[in-house]
Amino acid sequence: MDTKHRLILQRNRRNLVTALIPADICDGLLSKGVFTQDMIDEIQSKVTRRDQARQLVTDLETRGSQAFPAFLECLRETGHHDLAELLQSGDGAYLPHPFPIQPSQIPLPVQNPKCTEKHIPDHTPLVVVLPSRPESLPLPKPLSPPSETLRVRPTRPRRDSIQSYKMDASPCGMCLIINNVDFEPASELKDRTGSNIDCDKMEKRFKALNFEVIVKRNLKCNQIKHEMSTLSKRDHSAYDCCVVIILSHGTEASHNRFPGAVHGVDGPAVPVQFITNYLNGQKCPSLQSKPKLFFIQACGGGEKDTGFEVSPDEAEPSLGGIDDQTDAIPISSSSDSLSTSDEIDARATLPTPSDILVSYSTFPGYVSWRDTQAGSWYVDNLDLVLEENVASDDLVTMLMMVNDAVSQISAKGLYKQMPGSFNFLRKLLYFQSSQS
């Protein structure tokens, strides 16, 4: 699909997911050759209409150059005129209508623009006839001579679709929240006032997303390891996903996959990559090929980011709270760092860190800000983005929204923060939504 058409679909994803009736569209897309029967079956296997619409739009973005005009044609044929006009208004050019045609009809006389029901594969040259242009739309590029047909350059065959993870189990999966608030005096770490607000938000949010939530508070270093070990030994066969949320102080640590470490309330830190390893495909077989999500609200180091100047039209200043604190201590070497050695496995396998996403509240090496009255910038915006967009957008898209929102905030009118993710997911991930 052309980049401009893909962007139009992405910008209007929410409207499409809300209003589209996939059952009306699928037959048309199949008859026009845009979708295969396997793709239609995958769409129809989704439980709710919204999930079906979401899958349809996701698959549509991966199809050939004629998929977008075919989709507009199907929308008009099935009475989705408002959606068709909405999408076409964002195209900036009048789209060929109707289309497509069979190779046997090439060349097609200008006087007979009717089409057959078969769709030509992406690698086959097409002949498309342009009808008269409505006066309200911009002029298309002139044809020379006007009576000739327009040949579209052949495109390379594309893969069927990037698929979405299965996320319809009930409950969808386990969600472990580790909330470290009160640190022991010997740790020389301050108490994390405001973290309970973060914890409450995440507990409510993931319960709303149909997860079974377990909250553990004020864990020492060894207790964090114990809880992760317990989680890895559970049978996740009936679940589709697993989530771990850690709210604590953090620091830098040596690593070969995932940076950073989180502190127990007694002081010592557990590397993030050590935590993720408990749930990888080797250590937790019942989560193989299923998404494992980690959300880390902790500092990645001790540096404070003062940001850089931007032009006025880019700046959307937002001040942090009056009592912003960081979750950092200086960099330290950890005795818990993992071995970098790897053993060869000749069997057909997926890479060990596959299906893992780690979302960090801040860039490695930098502090993460927390308002003692309102909670951390990262969790507050993560909760808000999930609430507003979970019905229409995939996780990676929503995390980019979180990144943008947090980047606009300033602590004490000076310091900035930039969240980010280490993404090893293989498919799109859509959470369950209570909206139908």
Summary of the structure (lengths in Angstrom):
residues: 436
radius of gyration: 25.7
end to end distance: 28.7
largest distance: 87.0
contacts: 1379
relative contact order: 0.11
helix: 31%
strand: 16%
